Amino acid sequence: MRAVVLGGAGAVCREATRDLAATSDFEEIVVADADEAAAEALVADLGDPRLSVRGFRVEDHAGLVELLRGAAVVVNGLPFRYDLAVTRAAIEAGVSGLDVGSPKEQFELHDAAIEAGVVFVPGVGATPGTTNLMVRRAAEVCDRILEVDIAFAAFRCLAPAPGLLATTIWEFDPEEPDRREATFEDGAMRPAPPLSDERVVRFHGLIGERSVFVVPHDEAFTLPRSFPDLRRVVVRGCFPPQVMEVMTALLHAGLLSRRPVRVGDVEVPSVDLVRELLASSPRSRENDVWAYGLVVEVLGERRGRRVRCTYRNAHPSQEEWGGRSAYFKNVGIPLSIGAQLIASGEVKEVGVLAPEQALPTEPFFAELARRGIRVEEEIVEEGPLA
């Protein structure tokens, strides 16, 4: 069996590549990256003869299809703006796969994936990803689930990579179209501006208590379609204090806007200028604590009684996990686990499916625990004694 890892030497996906090398039984693992030098360095560091390097351009559709053809699974770790192109290529190549983002347009390829006999699972990282499986676990505990509150604390620097800087700006962008459909309530998607609906959440000990705010993550879109009884889904998140301070100031100053500004003889959107400034600043790549916190609370019913299921992650510190890896492993490891579940036949359905529809909870959480990512479950059931 062959696995193709797109962006396999990138900031996020290199941890998926490392995990595939350490834990999978693939006969061949192709590390495909536009930066061939980075891929060669990673492969040399891992020293696994199953690993090989391929340069590629995601814009070359025919070349991408040919690269994927015959693989058991494609692992897409590219920035989310390429997710739709990779999904199309995978379906054309007849190859199953997964990624860490999930633009809504991917799900429009569901029928095409069924016709091709493949499964593609968008959004298998920390959030979305592990959070979706936490909700599925609650649905297995309850007769029905009614409300979901998801909180994350992404403790990383502002700009560890160009794609992640774009993600940070996206989270705070007041003009982002996804902000018009940020939460799900009473059968409809609702808008929410940046820094709205603040809530204080207790994460694991490496992060502690933090204020989180509504973000337009994909769980609010997929979960109500997977669990029709849901009447509310809200995703809130935060970054380290210095990132929150910078992005809040830029937001309040009106600089995260597409309003054109003139620099010399050139006119550019304000947000593009901000992106370049942040990308070039050394401070944007500094961070004291690397970690990822997840807390999911699900309100449901079981045998006529009210049930609240709470899930919290915990993972080794940056001292044990190697600095920034204490953040990136929480994204890359789920991607690797999902790829192995698909390749081994644990995923039975075909189509473009959300993580909670495709991935089985028991082996997913067992594999997370085997790698040091623990998920704690607390179930509180209330009801009348009479």
C-alpha positions in Angstrom: 0.0 0.0 0.0 1.2 3.5 -0.8 0.3 6.7 1.0 0.8 10.1 -0.6 1.3 13.0 1.8 0.7 16.4 0.2 2.6 19.2 1.9 4.3 16.4 3.8 7.2 18.6 4.9 5.1 21.6 5.9 4.7 23.0 9.4 1.5 20.9 10.2 1.8 17.9 8.0 5.4 17.0 8.8 4.0 15.7 12.1 1.6 13.5 10.1 4.5 12.3 8.0 6.5 11.5 11.2 3.6 9.6 12.7 3.0 7.6 9.5 6.7 6.6 9.5 6.6 5.6 13.2 3.2 3.8 13.3 1.9 2.7 9.9 2.4 -0.4 7.8 2.3 1.4 4.5 4.9 -0.1 2.1 5.6 3.3 0.6 5.1 6.8 1.9 5.5 9.6 -0.7 6.3 13.0 0.8 5.1 15.3 -1.9 6.0 19.0 -1.4 6.6 22.0 -3.5 9.7 22.6 -1.3 11.7 19.5 -2.3 14.7 20.5 -0.2 12.5 20.6 2.9 11.1 17.2 2.0 14.5 15.7 1.4 15.7 17.0 4.8 12.7 15.5 6.6 13.1 12.1 4.9 16.8 12.1 5.7 16.1 12.9 9.3 13.5 10.1 9.6 15.8 7.5 7.9 12.9 5.3 6.8 13.5 3.5 3.5 9.8 3.5 2.7 9.9 7.3 2.4 10.4 9.0 -0.9 10.2 12.6 -2.2 8.2 14.0 -5.0 8.0 17.6 -6.1 4.6 18.8 -7.4 2.4 21.8 -8.1 -1.1 21.7 -6.8 -2.1 24.0 -9.7 -1.2 21.2 -12.2 -4.4 19.2 -12.0 -3.3 16.5 -14.4 0.0 16.1 -12.7 -1.7 15.9 -9.3 -4.1 13.2 -10.5 -1.2 11.2 -11.9 0.7 11.5 -8.6 -2.3 10.2 -6.6 -3.3 7.4 -9.0 -2.9 3.9 -7.5 -2.4 5.1 -3.9 -4.3 3.6 -1.0 -4.8 7.1 0.6 -3.9 10.7 0.1 -3.1 12.8 3.1 -3.6 16.5 2.3 -1.8 18.9 4.6 -1.8 21.9 2.3 -3.3 25.2 3.2 -7.2 25.1 3.2 -7.4 27.1 0.0 -6.3 24.0 -1.9 -8.7 21.5 -0.3 -11.3 21.6 -3.1 -8.6 21.1 -5.8 -7.1 18.1 -4.0 -10.5 16.6 -3.3 -11.4 16.8 -7.0 -8.1 15.3 -8.0 -8.4 12.4 -5.5 -11.9 11.6 -6.8 -10.7 11.6 -10.4 -7.8 9.4 -9.5 -10.1 7.0 -7.6 -8.2 7.5 -4.3 -9.6 7.9 -0.8 -8.2 10.7 1.4 -8.6 13.3 4.0 -7.4 16.8 5.0 -7.4 19.3 7.9 -9.8 21.9 6.5 -13.3 21.5 5.2 -14.7 24.2 2.9 -18.4 23.6 2.4 -17.9 23.2 -1.4 -16.1 19.9 -0.8 -19.4 18.3 0.3 -20.9 19.2 -3.1 -18.6 16.5 -4.5 -20.3 13.8 -2.4 -22.1 12.1 -5.3 -19.0 12.2 -7.5 -17.0 10.4 -4.7 -19.8 7.8 -4.4 -19.7 7.2 -8.1 -15.9 6.8 -7.9 -16.2 4.4 -4.9 -14.0 6.5 -2.6 -14.3 8.3 0.7 -12.9 11.7 1.3 -13.0 13.1 4.9 -12.5 16.8 5.2 -11.4 18.3 8.5 -9.4 15.7 10.4 -7.2 17.7 12.7 -7.8 19.1 16.2 -10.7 21.4 15.4 -12.4 20.3 13.2 -11.4 16.7 13.7 -10.9 15.5 17.2 -13.7 17.7 18.4 -16.1 16.1 15.9 -15.2 12.7 17.2 -15.9 13.9 20.8 -19.4 14.9 19.7 -19.9 11.5 18.0 -18.9 9.8 21.2 -21.5 11.8 23.1 -24.1 10.8 20.5 -23.2 7.2 21.2 -23.7 7.8 25.0 -27.0 9.6 24.6 -30.3 8.7 23.0 -30.1 12.1 21.3 -28.0 15.2 21.5 -29.4 18.7 21.6 -26.6 21.3 22.1 -22.9 21.5 21.4 -20.3 24.0 22.7 -16.8 23.5 21.4 -13.8 25.5 22.7 -10.2 25.5 21.5 -7.0 27.2 22.6 -4.5 27.2 19.7 -1.3 28.1 21.5 1.2 28.8 18.7 2.9 31.8 17.4 1.2 34.3 15.0 2.9 33.2 11.8 4.6 29.8 12.0 3.9 29.3 8.3 2.2 31.4 5.6 -0.9 29.1 5.6 -1.3 29.4 9.3 -0.9 33.2 9.3 -3.7 33.2 6.7 -5.8 31.0 9.1 -5.1 33.4 12.0 -6.3 36.4 9.9 -9.3 34.4 8.7 -10.3 33.9 12.4 -10.5 37.6 13.0 -11.6 38.9 9.6 -14.8 40.9 10.0 -15.5 40.8 6.2 -15.0 37.0 6.0 -18.2 35.6 4.3 -18.2 32.6 6.7 -18.9 35.0 9.5 -22.5 35.2 8.1 -23.0 31.6 9.0 -20.8 31.2 12.1 -23.2 29.3 14.5 -26.2 27.0 14.3 -29.3 27.7 16.3 -32.9 26.6 15.9 -32.5 25.1 12.5 -30.5 27.9 10.8 -27.0 29.2 10.5 -26.5 32.6 12.3 -24.0 35.4 11.9 -21.4 36.3 14.6 -18.8 39.1 14.4 -15.2 38.6 15.6 -14.7 38.6 19.4 -18.3 38.0 20.1 -20.1 35.9 22.7 -17.1 35.6 25.1 -16.9 32.7 27.4 -14.3 31.6 30.0 -13.2 28.0 29.6 -10.8 25.8 31.6 -8.4 23.9 29.4 -5.7 21.5 30.5 -3.0 22.6 32.8 -0.5 23.8 30.2 -3.0 26.5 29.1 -5.4 27.1 32.0 -8.5 29.3 32.0 -8.9 31.4 28.8 -11.6 33.7 27.3 -12.8 32.2 24.0 -14.9 33.9 21.2 -17.1 32.7 18.4 -15.3 31.5 15.2 -16.9 30.2 12.0 -15.5 26.6 12.2 -16.8 23.8 10.2 -18.3 21.8 13.1 -21.2 24.3 13.2 -22.0 23.3 9.5 -21.5 19.5 9.6 -22.7 18.5 13.0 -26.4 19.5 12.6 -26.4 17.5 9.3 -25.0 14.5 11.1 -27.3 14.7 14.1 -30.7 16.2 13.1 -31.9 16.6 16.7 -29.2 19.3 17.4 -30.7 22.7 18.0 -27.5 24.7 18.7 -23.8 24.4 17.8 -21.3 27.0 18.8 -17.5 26.9 18.3 -15.3 29.4 20.2 -11.6 29.8 20.2 -8.5 31.8 21.2 -4.8 32.0 20.7 -1.9 32.9 23.1 -2.2 36.3 24.8 0.2 38.1 22.6 -1.6 36.9 19.4 -4.9 37.9 20.8 -3.6 41.4 21.7 -2.1 42.0 18.2 -5.1 40.7 16.3 -7.6 42.6 18.6 -5.8 45.8 18.0 -5.7 45.3 14.3 -9.4 44.5 14.2 -10.3 47.5 16.3 -8.1 49.8 14.2 -10.1 48.7 11.1 -6.9 47.2 9.4 -8.3 43.7 8.8 -10.2 45.1 5.8 -10.1 44.9 2.1 -10.3 48.7 2.0 -7.5 49.9 -0.4 -4.6 51.8 1.0 -1.8 53.5 -1.0 1.8 52.7 -0.4 3.9 54.9 -2.6 2.5 54.4 -6.1 0.8 51.1 -5.3 -2.7 50.5 -4.0 -3.3 47.3 -2.0 -6.1 46.0 0.3 -5.3 46.9 3.9 -5.4 43.3 5.1 -2.8 42.3 2.4 -0.4 44.9 3.7 -1.0 43.7 7.3 -0.4 40.1 6.2 3.0 41.1 4.7 4.0 43.1 7.7 3.1 40.2 10.1 4.9 37.6 7.9 8.1 39.6 7.9 8.2 40.4 11.7 10.4 38.2 13.8 8.0 38.7 16.7 5.3 36.9 14.7 7.4 33.7 15.0 8.0 33.9 18.8 5.9 32.0 21.4 6.4 31.0 25.0 4.0 28.0 25.3 3.2 25.6 22.5 0.1 23.6 23.2 -3.4 22.8 22.0 -6.5 22.8 24.3 -9.9 21.3 23.4 -13.0 21.3 25.5 -16.3 20.0 24.1 -19.6 20.1 26.1 -22.7 18.2 24.7 -26.1 18.4 26.2 -28.4 15.5 25.4 -31.0 13.1 26.7 -30.9 9.4 27.8 -33.9 7.5 28.9 -35.8 10.7 29.5 -33.0 12.2 31.7 -30.8 15.2 30.9 -27.2 14.3 30.2 -24.2 16.6 30.0 -21.1 15.0 28.4 -17.8 16.9 28.7 -14.6 16.0 26.9 -11.1 17.5 27.5 -7.9 16.8 25.8 -4.4 16.7 27.5 -1.0 16.1 25.9 2.7 16.1 26.9 4.4 19.4 27.4 6.6 21.2 24.9 9.7 20.0 26.9 8.7 16.4 26.3 7.3 16.8 22.8 9.9 19.1 21.4 8.9 22.8 21.4 6.4 23.6 18.7 5.6 20.0 18.1 3.4 20.2 21.2 1.1 22.2 19.1 1.5 20.6 15.7 1.2 17.0 16.8 -2.4 17.7 17.9 -3.2 18.4 14.3 -0.8 16.0 12.4 -1.4 12.9 14.5 -5.2 12.8 14.0 -4.5 13.2 10.2 -2.2 10.2 10.3 -4.7 8.1 12.4 -7.5 8.9 10.0 -5.4 8.0 7.0 -4.6 4.6 8.6 -8.2 3.9 9.5 -9.2 4.6 5.9 -6.5 2.5 4.4 -7.2 -0.4 6.8 -10.9 -0.6 5.8 -12.2 0.8 9.1 -14.1 3.4 7.2 -17.0 1.6 5.6 -18.9 4.4 3.8 -18.0 6.2 0.5 -18.6 9.8 -0.4 -17.4 13.1 1.0 -18.1 12.7 4.7 -17.5 14.7 7.9 -15.3 13.1 10.5 -18.2 12.3 12.8 -19.9 10.4 9.9 -16.8 8.5 8.7 -14.4 7.7 11.5 -15.1 5.2 14.3 -14.6 6.7 17.8 -13.1 3.7 19.7 -10.0 3.1 17.5 -9.5 6.8 17.0 -9.3 7.7 20.7 -7.3 4.6 21.4 -4.7 5.6 18.8 -4.6 9.1 20.2 -3.9 7.8 23.7 -1.2 5.5 22.4 0.6 8.6 21.2 0.1 10.6 24.4 -3.0 12.6 23.5 -5.5 11.7 26.2 -9.2 12.6 26.1 -11.1 12.7 29.4 -14.8 12.0 29.4 -17.2 13.2 32.1 -20.9 12.3 32.0 -23.4 13.9 34.4 -27.0 12.6 34.3 -29.9 14.5 35.9 -33.6 13.7 36.3 -36.4 13.3 38.7 -36.4 10.4 41.2 -40.1 9.9 41.1 
